[in-house]
């Protein structure tokens, strides 16, 4: 039986699962594009530390203004506030933590939805299987003999399609959920460590 026909016989549950699959893969593509370390981390930290250690805050600000990374924008805001006296040296780490708190939603964007899809898809598949089996056994009670056995075997196979599709949707969603959670955590840890090192060299 062609795959398309098999999916169609899976009933409404399969269409719901295909919709969830489209959402899941859209999130995966979006996160692969927007959760790259290069977007968040700066390559100019070494030069920044040299400038700040020498007291050249203006030079550091100019260097940061040329970098579009999230880390550079955070440092730029903190250094601007520090230069203008809005925050003291003692408040630098507090200001950094406040900025990192604002970064978290960007790192975790849509990731919880992958977890929800991974949890929901098998249940939708199971629902489709159960409703399919109910139809099969209802029809089986009417038929007799060999015809009934053929109906039962083909009907059970078709009913299990939704369960298989549910797992096919859930497994990659769960895999990428953990991949992106770990990646987001690593990026946040690196941001905190590297930005803290830069701020500590300010005389």
C-alpha angles and dihedrals in degrees: 000000000000115000093241092054090047091052091048090053089054088078132213093331091065092054090050089050092049088052090051089048092054090051091047095052092044088057091047092053092045092051093045088055099041105032097063114134090229090066093056106029128066127223094205099071093110092054090043093055090050092051095045094045087056091050094249098139092155091055091048091051091050091050092049092050089062093055121077097193121122090242092055093048090051092050091045092056093046094048092047089053091046094048093050093046097246089125131026128225089259090058096052095095092046090051089049092052091050090052092048090052088058092050094056096077089052091052095046098040111145093348094113088054089062089056091050092051091047089054097041101044097067090048092051089048091050091049090053091049094050094048089047092052091049089056092046095052091043089056092041091060089061099046126072138213124339093354089058092052092050090049091049096049095046093041094052090049091052092045091055091056092083091052091051092047090048091056091044089057097041100048099060091039091055092044094053091042090063093040092055094042091054092044092049091049092049092049092049092049091050091047092052094045098045096042091048090053091052094049093047092063093060105114 
